[in-house]
Amino acid sequence: SKSITLYAALGFLSLVWFSIRIVPPAHVGIVVTLGNVRGEPLPAGFHVVNPLSSVVLFTTKTQLMDSENNVPTVEGLNVELDVALLFSLNIDKVKDLFLTLGVDYENVLIRTELASAVRGLTSEKSAKALYTAGRRDLQTNLLEELQAKFEPRGIILEDVLLKAIKLPALLTSAIETKAQAEQESARMEFVLTKETKEAERKTIEASGIAQFQKIVSEGISENLLAWKGIEATEKLAESENSKIVMMGNGKGDLPVILSAQ
């Protein structure tokens, strides 16, 4: 009887041991029993399930997926476009995701839809647009299109990142040359504008000087100059230093004072 009790206890402990399932943090578990999905997803933590059941884990963390795409442009040129997606799973739809797409949902749905969307959008844009300001438009359009496709399936698309765009070497060189020419043209336009402003400033300055000289010249008369000469002569005459004063012959001549020292 002791042996039976011991075997029963061991059997019970084994049953309990094989019934224990632990779901890691930031994960949910789908319980599959003999090919059937049972109940709702298990949250993170300790669980006891049917020992014949398996638990399929799905992470709820934000995931990163890189994709390299060789796609055509509107001119028919092939460009290499490196795209990265940030996405996570909607916990409430993990069960449906498992039943419709399985555990390989990244390759079955995400990569396929991403490649299709990238090819469709780049075929509407020129290579130059992809290389310059068109990147932002492409990124926004990709995000909106993929969100519309992923969210009903339980995939939350957080962001689309355009990591790199590689154009054919000759096209890249031509675009860079044109951009440099446009920058040089803008620089020369700035220089010309600056020089024009400087010329206008000098014209205004010269006009002001001419106006000043005109005002000054109109205010100076012969009588004023004679009076200033008389004042200067009086001040020299009052000086204690010895001097010789030579008087001019004409009425407009001023005395000339020479020092005797």
C-alpha positions as CSV (number, residue, x, y, z in Angstrom):
1,S,0.0,0.0,0.0
2,K,2.9,2.3,0.7
3,S,4.3,1.7,-2.8
4,I,0.9,2.5,-4.3
5,T,0.7,5.7,-2.3
6,L,4.2,6.7,-3.3
7,Y,3.5,6.0,-7.0
8,A,0.2,7.9,-6.8
9,A,2.0,10.9,-5.2
10,L,4.7,10.8,-7.8
11,G,2.1,10.6,-10.6
12,F,0.2,13.6,-9.1
13,L,3.4,15.6,-8.8
14,S,4.4,14.7,-12.3
15,L,0.9,15.8,-13.5
16,V,1.2,19.1,-11.7
17,W,4.7,19.6,-13.0
18,F,3.8,19.1,-16.6
19,S,0.7,21.3,-16.1
20,I,2.7,24.3,-15.1
21,R,3.4,27.0,-17.7
22,I,5.2,30.3,-17.2
23,V,4.6,33.1,-19.6
24,P,7.6,35.6,-19.6
25,P,7.1,39.3,-19.1
26,A,5.8,41.3,-22.1
27,H,4.4,38.1,-23.6
28,V,1.0,36.4,-23.9
29,G,0.4,32.7,-24.4
30,I,-2.0,30.9,-26.7
31,V,-3.1,27.6,-25.2
32,V,-3.4,24.8,-27.8
33,T,-4.8,21.5,-26.6
34,L,-4.8,18.6,-29.1
35,G,-5.0,21.0,-32.1
36,N,-7.7,23.2,-30.5
37,V,-7.2,26.8,-29.2
38,R,-8.7,27.1,-25.8
39,G,-9.8,30.2,-24.0
40,E,-8.2,33.6,-24.0
41,P,-4.5,34.3,-24.2
42,L,-2.6,33.8,-21.0
43,P,-1.0,37.0,-19.5
44,A,2.5,37.0,-18.2
45,G,3.0,34.9,-15.1
46,F,2.4,31.4,-13.6
47,H,-0.3,29.2,-15.0
48,V,-1.6,25.7,-14.6
49,V,-3.1,24.2,-17.8
50,N,-3.9,20.8,-19.2
51,P,-0.7,18.8,-19.3
52,L,-1.4,17.8,-22.9
53,S,-1.6,21.5,-23.9
54,S,1.1,23.6,-25.4
55,V,1.5,27.3,-25.0
56,V,2.5,29.4,-28.0
57,L,4.2,32.6,-27.0
58,F,3.7,36.0,-28.6
59,T,5.7,39.1,-27.6
60,T,3.9,42.3,-26.9
61,K,7.1,44.4,-27.1
62,T,7.8,46.9,-29.9
63,Q,9.6,44.9,-32.6
64,L,11.9,46.1,-35.3
65,M,11.9,44.6,-38.8
66,D,14.3,45.6,-41.6
67,S,13.6,45.2,-45.2
68,E,15.8,45.8,-48.3
69,N,13.8,46.5,-51.4
70,N,14.9,46.9,-55.1
71,V,12.1,49.0,-56.6
72,P,11.5,51.0,-59.8
73,T,10.9,54.7,-60.1
74,V,8.6,56.5,-62.4
75,E,11.5,56.8,-64.9
76,G,12.0,53.1,-64.8
77,L,15.2,53.2,-62.8
78,N,15.8,50.7,-60.1
79,V,16.7,52.0,-56.7
80,E,17.6,50.2,-53.4
81,L,15.3,51.3,-50.6
82,D,16.1,50.2,-47.0
83,V,13.0,50.4,-44.8
84,A,12.5,49.6,-41.1
85,L,9.2,49.0,-39.4
86,L,8.4,49.5,-35.7
87,F,5.3,47.5,-34.7
88,S,3.7,45.7,-31.8
89,L,0.7,43.3,-31.4
90,N,-2.7,44.1,-30.2
91,I,-3.2,41.8,-27.2
92,D,-7.0,41.6,-27.8
93,K,-6.4,40.2,-31.3
94,V,-3.5,37.9,-30.7
95,K,-5.7,34.8,-30.8
96,D,-7.2,35.8,-34.2
97,L,-3.7,36.6,-35.5
98,F,-2.5,33.1,-34.5
99,L,-5.6,31.4,-36.1
100,T,-5.3,33.4,-39.4
101,L,-1.6,33.9,-39.9
102,G,0.2,31.6,-37.4
103,V,3.5,32.4,-35.6
104,D,5.2,33.3,-38.9
105,Y,3.0,36.4,-39.4
106,E,6.1,38.6,-40.1
107,N,6.9,36.8,-43.3
108,V,3.3,35.9,-44.2
109,L,1.9,39.4,-43.9
110,I,4.2,42.2,-42.9
111,R,7.1,41.6,-45.3
112,T,4.8,40.8,-48.2
113,E,2.6,43.9,-47.7
114,L,5.6,46.1,-47.1
115,A,7.3,45.1,-50.3
116,S,4.0,45.6,-52.3
117,A,3.4,49.0,-50.8
118,V,7.0,50.2,-51.3
119,R,7.0,49.1,-55.0
120,G,3.6,50.7,-55.6
121,L,4.5,54.1,-54.1
122,T,8.0,54.4,-55.5
123,S,6.7,53.7,-59.0
124,E,4.8,57.0,-58.8
125,K,7.8,59.1,-57.8
126,S,10.9,60.3,-59.6
127,A,14.4,59.2,-58.4
128,K,15.2,62.8,-57.6
129,A,12.1,63.1,-55.4
130,L,13.2,60.0,-53.5
131,Y,16.6,61.4,-53.0
132,T,15.4,64.8,-51.8
133,A,12.2,66.1,-50.2
134,G,10.0,63.3,-51.5
135,R,11.3,60.9,-48.8
136,R,9.0,62.5,-46.2
137,D,6.0,62.1,-48.5
138,L,6.9,58.4,-49.2
139,Q,7.4,57.7,-45.5
140,T,4.0,59.2,-44.6
141,N,2.2,57.4,-47.4
142,L,3.8,54.1,-46.4
143,L,2.8,54.6,-42.8
144,E,-0.9,55.3,-43.7
145,E,-1.2,52.5,-46.2
146,L,0.3,49.8,-44.0
147,Q,-1.6,50.9,-40.9
148,A,-4.8,50.4,-42.8
149,K,-3.8,46.9,-43.7
150,F,-2.2,45.8,-40.4
151,E,-4.5,47.1,-37.8
152,P,-7.5,44.9,-38.7
153,R,-5.2,41.9,-38.3
154,G,-4.1,42.9,-34.8
155,I,-0.8,44.5,-35.7
156,I,-0.1,48.0,-34.5
157,L,2.3,49.8,-36.8
158,E,4.1,52.5,-34.8
159,D,6.4,54.0,-37.4
160,V,8.0,53.6,-40.8
161,L,11.7,54.5,-41.1
162,L,13.5,55.1,-44.4
163,K,17.0,54.2,-43.5
164,A,18.7,54.5,-46.9
165,I,18.0,55.2,-50.5
166,K,20.7,54.1,-53.0
167,L,20.4,55.5,-56.5
168,P,22.5,54.5,-59.5
169,A,25.9,56.1,-59.3
170,L,25.5,58.2,-62.5
171,L,22.1,59.6,-61.3
172,T,23.4,60.4,-57.9
173,S,26.3,62.3,-59.4
174,A,24.0,64.2,-61.7
175,I,21.6,65.1,-58.8
176,E,24.5,66.3,-56.6
177,T,26.0,68.4,-59.5
178,K,22.6,70.0,-60.1
179,A,22.2,70.7,-56.4
180,Q,25.6,72.3,-56.2
181,A,24.8,74.5,-59.2
182,E,21.5,75.6,-57.6
183,Q,23.4,76.4,-54.4
184,E,26.0,78.4,-56.3
185,S,23.3,80.3,-58.1
186,A,21.6,81.1,-54.8
187,R,25.0,82.3,-53.4
188,M,25.6,84.5,-56.4
189,E,22.1,86.0,-56.1
190,F,22.8,86.7,-52.5
191,V,26.1,88.4,-53.4
192,L,24.4,90.5,-56.1
193,T,21.7,91.6,-53.7
194,K,24.3,92.5,-51.1
195,E,26.3,94.6,-53.6
196,T,23.1,96.3,-54.8
197,K,22.2,97.3,-51.3
198,E,25.8,98.5,-50.7
199,A,25.7,100.6,-53.8
200,E,22.3,102.1,-52.7
201,R,23.9,102.9,-49.3
202,K,26.9,104.6,-50.8
203,T,24.6,106.6,-53.1
204,I,22.5,107.8,-50.1
205,E,25.7,108.6,-48.2
206,A,27.2,110.6,-51.1
207,S,23.9,112.5,-51.5
208,G,23.9,113.3,-47.8
209,I,27.5,114.6,-47.9
210,A,26.7,116.7,-51.0
211,Q,23.7,118.2,-49.3
212,F,25.7,119.0,-46.2
213,Q,28.4,120.7,-48.2
214,K,25.8,122.7,-50.1
215,I,24.3,123.9,-46.8
216,V,27.7,124.8,-45.4
217,S,28.9,126.6,-48.5
218,E,25.7,128.6,-48.7
219,G,26.2,129.7,-45.0
220,I,29.8,131.0,-45.5
221,S,30.1,134.5,-46.9
222,E,33.0,136.9,-47.5
223,N,31.9,139.1,-44.6
224,L,31.9,136.1,-42.3
225,L,35.4,135.0,-43.4
226,A,36.6,138.7,-42.8
227,W,35.0,138.8,-39.4
228,K,36.6,135.5,-38.4
229,G,40.0,136.9,-39.6
230,I,39.6,140.0,-37.5
231,E,38.8,137.9,-34.4
232,A,41.8,135.7,-35.0
233,T,44.0,138.8,-35.4
234,E,42.7,140.3,-32.2
235,K,43.5,137.2,-30.3
236,L,47.0,137.1,-31.7
237,A,47.5,140.7,-30.9
238,E,46.5,140.2,-27.3
239,S,49.1,137.5,-26.8
240,E,52.1,138.4,-24.6
241,N,54.5,136.9,-27.1
242,S,56.4,139.5,-29.2
243,K,55.2,139.6,-32.8
244,I,55.3,141.6,-36.0
245,V,52.0,142.6,-37.6
246,M,52.1,143.2,-41.4
247,M,49.0,144.9,-42.8
248,G,47.7,144.0,-46.2
249,N,47.1,146.5,-49.0
250,G,43.7,145.5,-50.2
251,K,40.5,145.9,-48.2
252,G,39.9,142.2,-48.2
253,D,43.5,141.4,-47.0
254,L,44.0,140.4,-43.4
255,P,47.0,141.4,-41.2
256,V,49.8,138.9,-41.1
257,I,51.4,138.5,-37.7
258,L,55.0,137.2,-37.4
259,S,56.6,136.2,-34.2
260,A,59.8,138.2,-33.4
261,Q,61.2,135.4,-31.3
